[in-house]
Amino acid sequence: MKQILFVDDKPAIGKVLSVYLGKENELVYFENPIRAIEWLNEGNEPVLIISDIHMPKMAGDEFLAYLKGNSLFKDIPVVMLSSEESTSERIRLLEAGAEDYILKPFNPMELKARIKKYL
């Protein structure tokens, strides 16, 4: 089963994603990027990372920069989620290495369809 790492400070979104993605994949959830980095550094290698942008302790764009700057994780596709509808923010994150930028609230079926190409 393919592992998908999901990082968001709102556990309810993780529960929704586990319903839609959990049948075919193992969804690993953390409420902050710091714990997700610890998990990655323990030798775990998901096929995809989905991350919120606005989180306490470490922002999603900082998490993305860490991932893309690390030779172990730079090739893992990253999909960013945000409630901020900003063209400049979307462009900045795509240029920083994110594969996609999806606005919240999102349709879980659309998210599933969009990430299918990375699995």
N, C-alpha and C positions, 0 to 999 in steps of 0.2 A: 504494500500500500504506500502511495506517495505521501510524503509529509509536506504540509503547507504550514508555514509559520504566520500567525496572525497577531499583530501588536496593536492594541487600542485600549485606551483607559476606560472604555465603557463595556463592561462584561456582557451586557444585553446584546450588543452587536456580535460578539463572539458566539453567543448561543444561537442567534439567527444563522450565522455562517455555518455553524456545525450541522444544522439541519440540512442546509442546501449543499454543502461541500463534503460533509462527513461520511456519506455513504460510499463514495469512491476514493476518498482521501482521509489521511489522518490529520486532523486540524490540531495544531499545537498553539495554545493561546497564552499570551502574557500581557499584563496590563501596562508594562512600560518597557522601553527599548533596552534599558540597562540589564534587566533580567533576561531578555531575549539574547543579548550579546553574550551573557554568561553561558546560556544554553548552547549557543552556536560554538563558543570556544571549548565546550566539553566534547566537541567532535561531531555534533549533529549537523546534518546538511540537508535542509529542505529543498524541494524542487522549485518552490515559489515562496516569496515573502509578501504579505499584504500588511501595510502599515498606515495608521492614522498619521496626520501631520501634527495636530495640536495636542500634545500630551505633557503632563508634568514630568519633572526630572530630566527628560531629554526630548527634544522636539523630533518629529519625524524626519525633517530635512537633515538634521545632524546624524540621525540613525542611517539615513540613506548615504550620506557622505562617508560614514564609517564603513559601511558595507562595500561601497564602490572603491574605497581606498585600501581595502584589505584583499590581498591576493587570494585568500581562501574563499572569500564570499563574493567577489566582484562579478562573477558570472551568474549568480543566482538572480533571476528576474524579480523585480520589485514593483508592486502596484501600490500607489499611494491613494489614500482616501482622505477627503477633506470636505467640510461644510462650506469652505470658502470658495466662492465662484469668482475666481480671479484669473484672467488670461495670463497676466505676468507671472503669477505664482505657478500656474500649470506649465508654462514654458520653462521657467527656472528649474523646476523639478525634473522635467523631461530632459533638459540639457544636462542635468546633474547625474542622469543615468537611470531614472525611473522608466519602466516600460509603459506605464499607463497612469492616468490620473482620473479618479472616479469621484464624482460629487456625492455627498451625503445629503439627504437620504437617498439611497440607491435601491433599485429593484434587485433582490438577491439573484433572480434568474438572469438578469442582464450581467451582473458581476460574474456569475458562473460561466456564461457564454463568452465573456471577454477574456477570462483567465484561461479558458480551455486551450488556447493557442500556446500557452507557456508550459502546459503540462504535457 
